[in-house]
Amino acid sequence: MEKEKYLRELSKCVRCGSCKAFCPTYDEDTTEAMGARGRLVLLWGLSEGLLKPSAVLRDRIFSCILCGACSESCPPGVDIQEVIYHGRSLLRRSDEKRRSLRFFTKFYTKMPKLSFRLLRMSQYLFPSRVKRWISPFLPELPEYPLKNESRVFTVSKKKGRVAIFAGCIVNFLYPHLGESLINILQRLDYEVILPAGEVCCGVPLRTLGLEEEAMKLARKNMDVFSRLNVEAILSLCPTCTYALKVEYPKLIGEGLEKAMDISQFLISRLDPSRLSLLNSHRTKATYHDPCHLMYGLGVKREPREIIKNIGIDLVETEEERCCGFGGVFSFSYREISEGLLEKRIKDLEKTGVETIITSCPGCMMQLRRESDHTPVIHLIEAIEEAFEEAKNF
């Protein structure tokens, strides 16, 4: 964000406080500076020279989980997420607290394959208590990532052609989710491309104030995916989709319009009469809305319709809450992250359902930490299971 636009966005805030009603971090800590309004005031003070960078100031600006709920509820339309991103870029050089996190994040984004191999080795080298301290939610790593090079999955009667933006979590932690998506797309007669050259979407870097590094990754992804002759660019991660479609135009001046969540693509292509399970097989499930999908991309209806169309009884929760993951947020602010997770799990398990479904691998990983009795699955897994059930009838 250019300085003039940054100051203009800050000046648009009328201090109404509407944003506080939806802020998850303010819900955990009702200090004024833990809400969006307080953070904007602090950044205004910094820009006017009324405040100097300090440990407290940095802590408040970096404690935003960047869920996007506040931007949606802001009457004057302040682009709060972009303002926070820019504020963090101004504060990063004096931010000692997250220096190590920046180092490891930059290392991973530059050398993801090496990072994956090192993490796999750490599973065997370190005792479980050390692994829990380093990353309390990191699952056991698979033997291989989803892709190491370009891959094309052809079909005999091609209806269309799509590309998949794998994203870091799916590619390296949950490759089976990507395999499920490929399987479903092929059953729907779509040729699937996993292009070579994909890199991290850049969001982890942006959350740490590393704008220039994120821009380099954004340009690489634009170069790879903008050349493809495809109907859509699908991702199982709403944060990746949001970055490609919404953040890239603000970051580098262009984005991927064809990027979309799988539920947006599949909603009109799944045949409910073919997939709906028999009454004797019907299960009850509840759905957790990922923040970037619900607030950033405005996708709320489609996952629910798909869940109902595949024969699952959907039970809604009384509250809509953030699960507290927020990517690197959960490393820096574990206490807040765990507090949000505990509340969300109580909401979800109060429904008494057999399964919790979500559309984000990060949310899935977070929710599984506390959901001891109720399985947490990704939407694509529920869809694939419905395909298997329908095939057996």
DRENTI-991608 format. One record per residue (C-alpha): y, x, z. Coordinates in steps of 0.1 Angstrom, whole numbers, always signed. Example, Ala and Ser with C-alpha at 12.3 -4.5 7.8 and 13.67 -1.06 7.14 Angstrom:
BEGIN
<pt><py>-45</py><px>+123</px><pz>+78</pz></pt>
<pt><py>-11</py><px>+137</px><pz>+71</pz></pt>
//
This chain:
BEGIN
<pt><py>+0</py><px>+0</px><pz>+0</pz></pt>
<pt><py>+34</py><px>+13</px><pz>-10</pz></pt>
<pt><py>+59</py><px>+18</px><pz>+18</pz></pt>
<pt><py>+83</py><px>-8</px><pz>+5</pz></pt>
<pt><py>+56</py><px>-34</px><pz>+3</pz></pt>
<pt><py>+43</py><px>-24</px><pz>+37</pz></pt>
<pt><py>+77</py><px>-30</px><pz>+53</pz></pt>
<pt><py>+82</py><px>-62</px><pz>+34</pz></pt>
<pt><py>+48</py><px>-76</px><pz>+47</pz></pt>
<pt><py>+57</py><px>-65</px><pz>+83</pz></pt>
<pt><py>+91</py><px>-83</px><pz>+81</pz></pt>
<pt><py>+74</py><px>-116</px><pz>+69</pz></pt>
<pt><py>+58</py><px>-120</px><pz>+104</pz></pt>
<pt><py>+77</py><px>-147</px><pz>+123</pz></pt>
<pt><py>+58</py><px>-141</px><pz>+155</pz></pt>
<pt><py>+44</py><px>-177</px><pz>+155</pz></pt>
<pt><py>+10</py><px>-166</px><pz>+170</pz></pt>
<pt><py>-12</py><px>-187</px><pz>+148</pz></pt>
<pt><py>-33</py><px>-157</px><pz>+141</pz></pt>
<pt><py>-43</py><px>-153</px><pz>+178</pz></pt>
<pt><py>-64</py><px>-185</px><pz>+177</pz></pt>
<pt><py>-89</py><px>-170</px><pz>+153</pz></pt>
<pt><py>-89</py><px>-133</px><pz>+164</pz></pt>
<pt><py>-123</py><px>-121</px><pz>+177</pz></pt>
<pt><py>-109</py><px>-91</px><pz>+195</pz></pt>
<pt><py>-82</py><px>-112</px><pz>+212</pz></pt>
<pt><py>-110</py><px>-135</px><pz>+222</pz></pt>
<pt><py>-126</py><px>-106</px><pz>+241</pz></pt>
<pt><py>-93</py><px>-91</px><pz>+255</pz></pt>
<pt><py>-63</py><px>-115</px><pz>+257</pz></pt>
<pt><py>-38</py><px>-86</px><pz>+259</pz></pt>
<pt><py>-10</py><px>-94</px><pz>+234</pz></pt>
<pt><py>-16</py><px>-61</px><pz>+215</pz></pt>
<pt><py>-53</py><px>-70</px><pz>+209</pz></pt>
<pt><py>-43</py><px>-98</px><pz>+186</pz></pt>
<pt><py>-29</py><px>-97</px><pz>+150</pz></pt>
<pt><py>+7</py><px>-106</px><pz>+161</pz></pt>
<pt><py>+8</py><px>-78</px><pz>+187</pz></pt>
<pt><py>-5</py><px>-53</px><pz>+162</pz></pt>
<pt><py>+21</py><px>-62</px><pz>+136</pz></pt>
<pt><py>+49</py><px>-59</px><pz>+162</pz></pt>
<pt><py>+36</py><px>-24</px><pz>+172</pz></pt>
<pt><py>+35</py><px>-13</px><pz>+136</pz></pt>
<pt><py>+70</py><px>-26</px><pz>+131</pz></pt>
<pt><py>+82</py><px>-6</px><pz>+161</pz></pt>
<pt><py>+65</py><px>+25</px><pz>+146</pz></pt>
<pt><py>+81</py><px>+20</px><pz>+112</pz></pt>
<pt><py>+116</py><px>+16</px><pz>+128</pz></pt>
<pt><py>+112</py><px>+47</px><pz>+150</pz></pt>
<pt><py>+111</py><px>+26</px><pz>+182</pz></pt>
<pt><py>+76</py><px>+38</px><pz>+190</pz></pt>
<pt><py>+59</py><px>+71</px><pz>+185</pz></pt>
<pt><py>+22</py><px>+76</px><pz>+178</pz></pt>
<pt><py>+3</py><px>+75</px><pz>+211</pz></pt>
<pt><py>-33</py><px>+71</px><pz>+223</pz></pt>
<pt><py>-26</py><px>+35</px><pz>+233</pz></pt>
<pt><py>-9</py><px>+26</px><pz>+200</pz></pt>
<pt><py>-37</py><px>+41</px><pz>+180</pz></pt>
<pt><py>-63</py><px>+23</px><pz>+201</pz></pt>
<pt><py>-47</py><px>-11</px><pz>+195</pz></pt>
<pt><py>-43</py><px>-6</px><pz>+157</pz></pt>
<pt><py>-79</py><px>+7</px><pz>+153</pz></pt>
<pt><py>-94</py><px>-20</px><pz>+175</pz></pt>
<pt><py>-89</py><px>-46</px><pz>+148</pz></pt>
<pt><py>-123</py><px>-56</px><pz>+134</pz></pt>
<pt><py>-107</py><px>-65</px><pz>+100</pz></pt>
<pt><py>-126</py><px>-98</px><pz>+97</pz></pt>
<pt><py>-97</py><px>-114</px><pz>+78</pz></pt>
<pt><py>-96</py><px>-146</px><pz>+99</pz></pt>
<pt><py>-59</py><px>-140</px><pz>+108</pz></pt>
<pt><py>-47</py><px>-136</px><pz>+72</pz></pt>
<pt><py>-62</py><px>-170</px><pz>+63</pz></pt>
<pt><py>-43</py><px>-187</px><pz>+92</pz></pt>
<pt><py>-9</py><px>-169</px><pz>+87</pz></pt>
<pt><py>+18</py><px>-194</px><pz>+77</pz></pt>
<pt><py>+41</py><px>-169</px><pz>+59</pz></pt>
<pt><py>+11</py><px>-153</px><pz>+43</pz></pt>
<pt><py>+12</py><px>-117</px><pz>+57</pz></pt>
<pt><py>-15</py><px>-96</px><pz>+41</pz></pt>
<pt><py>-26</py><px>-85</px><pz>+76</pz></pt>
<pt><py>-57</py><px>-65</px><pz>+66</pz></pt>
<pt><py>-37</py><px>-44</px><pz>+41</pz></pt>
<pt><py>-10</py><px>-38</px><pz>+66</pz></pt>
<pt><py>-36</py><px>-26</px><pz>+92</pz></pt>
<pt><py>-52</py><px>-3</px><pz>+66</pz></pt>
<pt><py>-18</py><px>+12</px><pz>+59</pz></pt>
<pt><py>-9</py><px>+15</px><pz>+96</pz></pt>
<pt><py>-42</py><px>+34</px><pz>+102</pz></pt>
<pt><py>-35</py><px>+58</px><pz>+73</pz></pt>
<pt><py>-2</py><px>+66</px><pz>+90</pz></pt>
<pt><py>-19</py><px>+73</px><pz>+123</pz></pt>
<pt><py>-50</py><px>+90</px><pz>+112</pz></pt>
<pt><py>-37</py><px>+126</px><pz>+115</pz></pt>
<pt><py>-29</py><px>+122</px><pz>+151</pz></pt>
<pt><py>-61</py><px>+103</px><pz>+159</pz></pt>
<pt><py>-84</py><px>+127</px><pz>+177</pz></pt>
<pt><py>-107</py><px>+99</px><pz>+191</pz></pt>
<pt><py>-122</py><px>+92</px><pz>+157</pz></pt>
<pt><py>-122</py><px>+126</px><pz>+142</pz></pt>
<pt><py>-159</py><px>+131</px><pz>+144</pz></pt>
<pt><py>-165</py><px>+96</px><pz>+129</pz></pt>
<pt><py>-142</py><px>+105</px><pz>+100</pz></pt>
<pt><py>-161</py><px>+137</px><pz>+94</pz></pt>
<pt><py>-195</py><px>+120</px><pz>+93</pz></pt>
<pt><py>-182</py><px>+91</px><pz>+72</pz></pt>
<pt><py>-167</py><px>+115</px><pz>+46</pz></pt>
<pt><py>-199</py><px>+136</px><pz>+47</pz></pt>
<pt><py>-221</py><px>+105</px><pz>+40</pz></pt>
<pt><py>-199</py><px>+92</px><pz>+12</pz></pt>
<pt><py>-199</py><px>+125</px><pz>-5</pz></pt>
<pt><py>-236</py><px>+132</px><pz>+0</pz></pt>
<pt><py>-254</py><px>+99</px><pz>+7</pz></pt>
<pt><py>-289</py><px>+111</px><pz>-4</pz></pt>
<pt><py>-288</py><px>+141</px><pz>+18</pz></pt>
<pt><py>-275</py><px>+120</px><pz>+47</pz></pt>
<pt><py>-304</py><px>+96</px><pz>+42</pz></pt>
<pt><py>-329</py><px>+124</px><pz>+43</pz></pt>
<pt><py>-313</py><px>+139</px><pz>+75</pz></pt>
<pt><py>-313</py><px>+105</px><pz>+92</pz></pt>
<pt><py>-350</py><px>+100</px><pz>+83</pz></pt>
<pt><py>-357</py><px>+134</px><pz>+99</pz></pt>
<pt><py>-338</py><px>+125</px><pz>+130</pz></pt>
<pt><py>-362</py><px>+95</px><pz>+136</pz></pt>
<pt><py>-389</py><px>+121</px><pz>+144</pz></pt>
<pt><py>-368</py><px>+148</px><pz>+159</pz></pt>
<pt><py>-349</py><px>+129</px><pz>+186</pz></pt>
<pt><py>-363</py><px>+108</px><pz>+214</pz></pt>
<pt><py>-356</py><px>+71</px><pz>+213</pz></pt>
<pt><py>-329</py><px>+72</px><pz>+241</pz></pt>
<pt><py>-308</py><px>+97</px><pz>+220</pz></pt>
<pt><py>-312</py><px>+75</px><pz>+189</pz></pt>
<pt><py>-300</py><px>+45</px><pz>+208</pz></pt>
<pt><py>-270</py><px>+64</px><pz>+220</pz></pt>
<pt><py>-261</py><px>+76</px><pz>+185</pz></pt>
<pt><py>-266</py><px>+42</px><pz>+168</pz></pt>
<pt><py>-279</py><px>+14</px><pz>+190</pz></pt>
<pt><py>-287</py><px>-9</px><pz>+160</pz></pt>
<pt><py>-300</py><px>+15</px><pz>+133</pz></pt>
<pt><py>-334</py><px>+2</px><pz>+122</pz></pt>
<pt><py>-363</py><px>+24</px><pz>+112</pz></pt>
<pt><py>-354</py><px>+39</px><pz>+79</pz></pt>
<pt><py>-376</py><px>+32</px><pz>+48</pz></pt>
<pt><py>-394</py><px>+59</px><pz>+30</pz></pt>
<pt><py>-373</py><px>+55</px><pz>-2</pz></pt>
<pt><py>-340</py><px>+39</px><pz>-10</pz></pt>
<pt><py>-337</py><px>+11</px><pz>-34</pz></pt>
<pt><py>-325</py><px>+34</px><pz>-62</pz></pt>
<pt><py>-320</py><px>+71</px><pz>-69</pz></pt>
<pt><py>-312</py><px>+67</px><pz>-105</pz></pt>
<pt><py>-304</py><px>+41</px><pz>-132</pz></pt>
<pt><py>-330</py><px>+13</px><pz>-134</pz></pt>
<pt><py>-333</py><px>-16</px><pz>-158</pz></pt>
<pt><py>-357</py><px>-45</px><pz>-151</pz></pt>
<pt><py>-364</py><px>-64</px><pz>-183</pz></pt>
<pt><py>-378</py><px>-99</px><pz>-189</pz></pt>
<pt><py>-397</py><px>-114</px><pz>-218</pz></pt>
<pt><py>-374</py><px>-144</px><pz>-223</pz></pt>
<pt><py>-340</py><px>-131</px><pz>-214</pz></pt>
<pt><py>-315</py><px>-158</px><pz>-203</pz></pt>
<pt><py>-288</py><px>-134</px><pz>-193</pz></pt>
<pt><py>-280</py><px>-100</px><pz>-179</pz></pt>
<pt><py>-266</py><px>-90</px><pz>-145</pz></pt>
<pt><py>-259</py><px>-58</px><pz>-126</pz></pt>
<pt><py>-265</py><px>-52</px><pz>-89</pz></pt>
<pt><py>-241</py><px>-34</px><pz>-67</pz></pt>
<pt><py>-266</py><px>-22</px><pz>-41</pz></pt>
<pt><py>-242</py><px>-11</px><pz>-13</pz></pt>
<pt><py>-251</py><px>+15</px><pz>+13</pz></pt>
<pt><py>-269</py><px>-7</px><pz>+39</pz></pt>
<pt><py>-292</py><px>-24</px><pz>+13</pz></pt>
<pt><py>-298</py><px>+8</px><pz>-7</pz></pt>
<pt><py>-307</py><px>+30</px><pz>+23</pz></pt>
<pt><py>-316</py><px>+7</px><pz>+52</pz></pt>
<pt><py>-329</py><px>-26</px><pz>+37</pz></pt>
<pt><py>-342</py><px>-18</px><pz>+1</pz></pt>
<pt><py>-366</py><px>-47</px><pz>+4</pz></pt>
<pt><py>-336</py><px>-71</px><pz>+2</pz></pt>
<pt><py>-326</py><px>-56</px><pz>-31</pz></pt>
<pt><py>-362</py><px>-59</px><pz>-43</pz></pt>
<pt><py>-362</py><px>-95</px><pz>-33</pz></pt>
<pt><py>-330</py><px>-101</px><pz>-53</pz></pt>
<pt><py>-345</py><px>-84</px><pz>-84</pz></pt>
<pt><py>-376</py><px>-105</px><pz>-80</pz></pt>
<pt><py>-357</py><px>-137</px><pz>-79</pz></pt>
<pt><py>-334</py><px>-128</px><pz>-108</pz></pt>
<pt><py>-364</py><px>-119</px><pz>-130</pz></pt>
<pt><py>-381</py><px>-152</px><pz>-121</pz></pt>
<pt><py>-349</py><px>-169</px><pz>-134</pz></pt>
<pt><py>-353</py><px>-148</px><pz>-166</pz></pt>
<pt><py>-324</py><px>-125</px><pz>-160</pz></pt>
<pt><py>-324</py><px>-88</px><pz>-170</pz></pt>
<pt><py>-313</py><px>-67</px><pz>-141</pz></pt>
<pt><py>-294</py><px>-34</px><pz>-141</pz></pt>
<pt><py>-291</py><px>-9</px><pz>-113</pz></pt>
<pt><py>-266</py><px>+15</px><pz>-129</pz></pt>
<pt><py>-264</py><px>+52</px><pz>-120</pz></pt>
<pt><py>-232</py><px>+65</px><pz>-105</pz></pt>
<pt><py>-226</py><px>+38</px><pz>-79</pz></pt>
<pt><py>-209</py><px>+51</px><pz>-48</pz></pt>
<pt><py>-199</py><px>+36</px><pz>-14</pz></pt>
<pt><py>-174</py><px>+7</px><pz>-19</pz></pt>
<pt><py>-150</py><px>+27</px><pz>+3</pz></pt>
<pt><py>-144</py><px>+2</px><pz>+31</pz></pt>
<pt><py>-158</py><px>+25</px><pz>+59</pz></pt>
<pt><py>-132</py><px>+51</px><pz>+48</pz></pt>
<pt><py>-104</py><px>+26</px><pz>+47</pz></pt>
<pt><py>-111</py><px>+14</px><pz>+82</pz></pt>
<pt><py>-107</py><px>+50</px><pz>+94</pz></pt>
<pt><py>-73</py><px>+54</px><pz>+76</pz></pt>
<pt><py>-88</py><px>+75</px><pz>+47</pz></pt>
<pt><py>-70</py><px>+57</px><pz>+18</pz></pt>
<pt><py>-70</py><px>+85</px><pz>-7</pz></pt>
<pt><py>-108</py><px>+92</px><pz>-3</pz></pt>
<pt><py>-114</py><px>+54</px><pz>-6</pz></pt>
<pt><py>-94</py><px>+53</px><pz>-38</pz></pt>
<pt><py>-115</py><px>+81</px><pz>-54</pz></pt>
<pt><py>-147</py><px>+60</px><pz>-47</pz></pt>
<pt><py>-131</py><px>+29</px><pz>-60</pz></pt>
<pt><py>-122</py><px>+46</px><pz>-93</pz></pt>
<pt><py>-158</py><px>+59</px><pz>-96</pz></pt>
<pt><py>-172</py><px>+24</px><pz>-91</pz></pt>
<pt><py>-147</py><px>+9</px><pz>-116</pz></pt>
<pt><py>-157</py><px>+35</px><pz>-142</pz></pt>
<pt><py>-194</py><px>+27</px><pz>-137</pz></pt>
<pt><py>-194</py><px>-11</px><pz>-135</pz></pt>
<pt><py>-165</py><px>-20</px><pz>-158</pz></pt>
<pt><py>-184</py><px>-6</px><pz>-188</pz></pt>
<pt><py>-214</py><px>-28</px><pz>-183</pz></pt>
<pt><py>-219</py><px>-58</px><pz>-206</pz></pt>
<pt><py>-232</py><px>-82</px><pz>-179</pz></pt>
<pt><py>-227</py><px>-118</px><pz>-169</pz></pt>
<pt><py>-221</py><px>-109</px><pz>-132</pz></pt>
<pt><py>-221</py><px>-81</px><pz>-107</pz></pt>
<pt><py>-241</py><px>-92</px><pz>-77</pz></pt>
<pt><py>-241</py><px>-79</px><pz>-42</pz></pt>
<pt><py>-261</py><px>-88</px><pz>-11</pz></pt>
<pt><py>-232</py><px>-75</px><pz>+10</pz></pt>
<pt><py>-200</py><px>-96</px><pz>+13</pz></pt>
<pt><py>-180</py><px>-66</px><pz>+24</pz></pt>
<pt><py>-189</py><px>-48</px><pz>-9</pz></pt>
<pt><py>-181</py><px>-79</px><pz>-30</pz></pt>
<pt><py>-148</py><px>-84</px><pz>-12</pz></pt>
<pt><py>-139</py><px>-47</px><pz>-18</pz></pt>
<pt><py>-148</py><px>-48</px><pz>-55</pz></pt>
<pt><py>-131</py><px>-81</px><pz>-62</pz></pt>
<pt><py>-102</py><px>-84</px><pz>-38</pz></pt>
<pt><py>-94</py><px>-50</px><pz>-23</pz></pt>
<pt><py>-97</py><px>-28</px><pz>-54</pz></pt>
<pt><py>-67</py><px>-44</px><pz>-72</pz></pt>
<pt><py>-45</py><px>-37</px><pz>-42</pz></pt>
<pt><py>-60</py><px>-2</px><pz>-38</pz></pt>
<pt><py>-61</py><px>+11</px><pz>-74</pz></pt>
<pt><py>-45</py><px>-17</px><pz>-94</pz></pt>
<pt><py>-77</py><px>-31</px><pz>-109</pz></pt>
<pt><py>-109</py><px>-47</px><pz>-97</pz></pt>
<pt><py>-142</py><px>-62</px><pz>-108</pz></pt>
<pt><py>-136</py><px>-99</px><pz>-116</pz></pt>
<pt><py>-173</py><px>-104</px><pz>-123</pz></pt>
<pt><py>-183</py><px>-93</px><pz>-87</pz></pt>
<pt><py>-197</py><px>-122</px><pz>-67</pz></pt>
<pt><py>-219</py><px>-131</px><pz>-38</pz></pt>
<pt><py>-255</py><px>-140</px><pz>-47</pz></pt>
<pt><py>-250</py><px>-175</px><pz>-34</pz></pt>
<pt><py>-222</py><px>-182</px><pz>-59</pz></pt>
<pt><py>-244</py><px>-170</px><pz>-87</pz></pt>
<pt><py>-277</py><px>-187</px><pz>-76</pz></pt>
<pt><py>-263</py><px>-221</px><pz>-65</pz></pt>
<pt><py>-263</py><px>-236</px><pz>-100</pz></pt>
<pt><py>-295</py><px>-217</px><pz>-112</pz></pt>
<pt><py>-320</py><px>-227</px><pz>-85</pz></pt>
<pt><py>-339</py><px>-259</px><pz>-91</pz></pt>
<pt><py>-341</py><px>-279</px><pz>-58</pz></pt>
<pt><py>-369</py><px>-301</px><pz>-71</pz></pt>
<pt><py>-390</py><px>-270</px><pz>-78</pz></pt>
<pt><py>-382</py><px>-251</px><pz>-46</pz></pt>
<pt><py>-380</py><px>-277</px><pz>-19</pz></pt>
<pt><py>-409</py><px>-274</px><pz>+5</pz></pt>
<pt><py>-433</py><px>-301</px><pz>+15</pz></pt>
<pt><py>-422</py><px>-321</px><pz>+47</pz></pt>
<pt><py>-452</py><px>-305</px><pz>+66</pz></pt>
<pt><py>-438</py><px>-271</px><pz>+59</pz></pt>
<pt><py>-401</py><px>-278</px><pz>+67</pz></pt>
<pt><py>-386</py><px>-254</px><pz>+92</pz></pt>
<pt><py>-353</py><px>-256</px><pz>+111</pz></pt>
<pt><py>-327</py><px>-228</px><pz>+107</pz></pt>
<pt><py>-291</py><px>-221</px><pz>+115</pz></pt>
<pt><py>-267</py><px>-201</px><pz>+94</pz></pt>
<pt><py>-243</py><px>-174</px><pz>+105</pz></pt>
<pt><py>-212</py><px>-170</px><pz>+83</pz></pt>
<pt><py>-203</py><px>-133</px><pz>+76</pz></pt>
<pt><py>-165</py><px>-129</px><pz>+81</pz></pt>
<pt><py>-158</py><px>-113</px><pz>+47</pz></pt>
<pt><py>-178</py><px>-140</px><pz>+29</pz></pt>
<pt><py>-162</py><px>-169</px><pz>+47</pz></pt>
<pt><py>-126</py><px>-157</px><pz>+51</pz></pt>
<pt><py>-123</py><px>-131</px><pz>+24</pz></pt>
<pt><py>-141</py><px>-147</px><pz>-4</pz></pt>
<pt><py>-139</py><px>-183</px><pz>+7</pz></pt>
<pt><py>-177</py><px>-188</px><pz>+3</pz></pt>
<pt><py>-190</py><px>-213</px><pz>+29</pz></pt>
<pt><py>-206</py><px>-242</px><pz>+10</pz></pt>
<pt><py>-229</py><px>-224</px><pz>-13</pz></pt>
<pt><py>-252</py><px>-207</px><pz>+12</pz></pt>
<pt><py>-256</py><px>-239</px><pz>+31</pz></pt>
<pt><py>-265</py><px>-259</px><pz>+0</pz></pt>
<pt><py>-291</py><px>-233</px><pz>-11</pz></pt>
<pt><py>-307</py><px>-234</px><pz>+24</pz></pt>
<pt><py>-309</py><px>-272</px><pz>+22</pz></pt>
<pt><py>-321</py><px>-272</px><pz>-14</pz></pt>
<pt><py>-351</py><px>-249</px><pz>-6</pz></pt>
<pt><py>-363</py><px>-274</px><pz>+20</pz></pt>
<pt><py>-350</py><px>-260</px><pz>+52</pz></pt>
<pt><py>-334</py><px>-283</px><pz>+79</pz></pt>
<pt><py>-300</py><px>-267</px><pz>+86</pz></pt>
<pt><py>-287</py><px>-270</px><pz>+121</pz></pt>
<pt><py>-250</py><px>-260</px><pz>+125</pz></pt>
<pt><py>-237</py><px>-242</px><pz>+155</pz></pt>
<pt><py>-208</py><px>-256</px><pz>+176</pz></pt>
<pt><py>-187</py><px>-225</px><pz>+171</pz></pt>
<pt><py>-179</py><px>-202</px><pz>+143</pz></pt>
<pt><py>-177</py><px>-166</px><pz>+156</pz></pt>
<pt><py>-177</py><px>-131</px><pz>+144</pz></pt>
<pt><py>-210</py><px>-112</px><pz>+153</pz></pt>
<pt><py>-189</py><px>-81</px><pz>+163</pz></pt>
<pt><py>-204</py><px>-57</px><pz>+138</pz></pt>
<pt><py>-174</py><px>-47</px><pz>+117</pz></pt>
<pt><py>-191</py><px>-15</px><pz>+103</pz></pt>
<pt><py>-176</py><px>+15</px><pz>+120</pz></pt>
<pt><py>-159</py><px>-8</px><pz>+145</pz></pt>
<pt><py>-192</py><px>-11</px><pz>+164</pz></pt>
<pt><py>-192</py><px>+26</px><pz>+169</pz></pt>
<pt><py>-157</py><px>+29</px><pz>+182</pz></pt>
<pt><py>-156</py><px>-3</px><pz>+203</pz></pt>
<pt><py>-191</py><px>-9</px><pz>+215</pz></pt>
<pt><py>-181</py><px>-29</px><pz>+245</pz></pt>
<pt><py>-161</py><px>-54</px><pz>+225</pz></pt>
<pt><py>-187</py><px>-54</px><pz>+197</pz></pt>
<pt><py>-215</py><px>-62</px><pz>+222</pz></pt>
<pt><py>-194</py><px>-89</px><pz>+239</pz></pt>
<pt><py>-189</py><px>-107</px><pz>+206</pz></pt>
<pt><py>-225</py><px>-103</px><pz>+198</pz></pt>
<pt><py>-237</py><px>-118</px><pz>+231</pz></pt>
<pt><py>-214</py><px>-149</px><pz>+225</pz></pt>
<pt><py>-226</py><px>-153</px><pz>+190</pz></pt>
<pt><py>-263</py><px>-151</px><pz>+198</pz></pt>
<pt><py>-258</py><px>-177</px><pz>+225</pz></pt>
<pt><py>-242</py><px>-200</px><pz>+200</pz></pt>
<pt><py>-270</py><px>-195</px><pz>+175</pz></pt>
<pt><py>-299</py><px>-197</px><pz>+199</pz></pt>
<pt><py>-285</py><px>-228</px><pz>+215</pz></pt>
<pt><py>-294</py><px>-247</px><pz>+183</pz></pt>
<pt><py>-331</py><px>-242</px><pz>+192</pz></pt>
<pt><py>-340</py><px>-233</px><pz>+156</pz></pt>
<pt><py>-369</py><px>-212</px><pz>+144</pz></pt>
<pt><py>-349</py><px>-189</px><pz>+122</pz></pt>
<pt><py>-313</py><px>-175</px><pz>+119</pz></pt>
<pt><py>-301</py><px>-169</px><pz>+83</pz></pt>
<pt><py>-271</py><px>-149</px><pz>+72</pz></pt>
<pt><py>-258</py><px>-135</px><pz>+40</pz></pt>
<pt><py>-248</py><px>-100</px><pz>+52</pz></pt>
<pt><py>-271</py><px>-71</px><pz>+59</pz></pt>
<pt><py>-246</py><px>-58</px><pz>+85</pz></pt>
<pt><py>-246</py><px>-91</px><pz>+103</pz></pt>
<pt><py>-284</py><px>-92</px><pz>+101</pz></pt>
<pt><py>-287</py><px>-58</px><pz>+116</pz></pt>
<pt><py>-262</py><px>-66</px><pz>+144</pz></pt>
<pt><py>-278</py><px>-100</px><pz>+153</pz></pt>
<pt><py>-313</py><px>-85</px><pz>+154</pz></pt>
<pt><py>-302</py><px>-64</px><pz>+183</pz></pt>
<pt><py>-300</py><px>-93</px><pz>+207</pz></pt>
<pt><py>-321</py><px>-120</px><pz>+191</pz></pt>
<pt><py>-354</py><px>-113</px><pz>+208</pz></pt>
<pt><py>-371</py><px>-147</px><pz>+202</pz></pt>
<pt><py>-356</py><px>-159</px><pz>+169</pz></pt>
<pt><py>-361</py><px>-140</px><pz>+136</pz></pt>
<pt><py>-329</py><px>-131</px><pz>+117</pz></pt>
<pt><py>-333</py><px>-130</px><pz>+80</pz></pt>
<pt><py>-311</py><px>-126</px><pz>+49</pz></pt>
<pt><py>-305</py><px>-156</px><pz>+26</pz></pt>
<pt><py>-323</py><px>-138</px><pz>-2</pz></pt>
<pt><py>-355</py><px>-136</px><pz>+19</pz></pt>
<pt><py>-354</py><px>-173</px><pz>+26</pz></pt>
<pt><py>-350</py><px>-180</px><pz>-12</pz></pt>
<pt><py>-379</py><px>-156</px><pz>-21</pz></pt>
<pt><py>-401</py><px>-173</px><pz>+5</pz></pt>
<pt><py>-393</py><px>-207</px><pz>-10</pz></pt>
<pt><py>-403</py><px>-193</px><pz>-44</pz></pt>
<pt><py>-436</py><px>-182</px><pz>-30</pz></pt>
<pt><py>-442</py><px>-215</px><pz>-13</pz></pt>
<pt><py>-434</py><px>-234</px><pz>-45</pz></pt>
<pt><py>-458</py><px>-212</px><pz>-65</pz></pt>
<pt><py>-487</py><px>-221</px><pz>-41</pz></pt>
<pt><py>-482</py><px>-259</px><pz>-43</pz></pt>
//
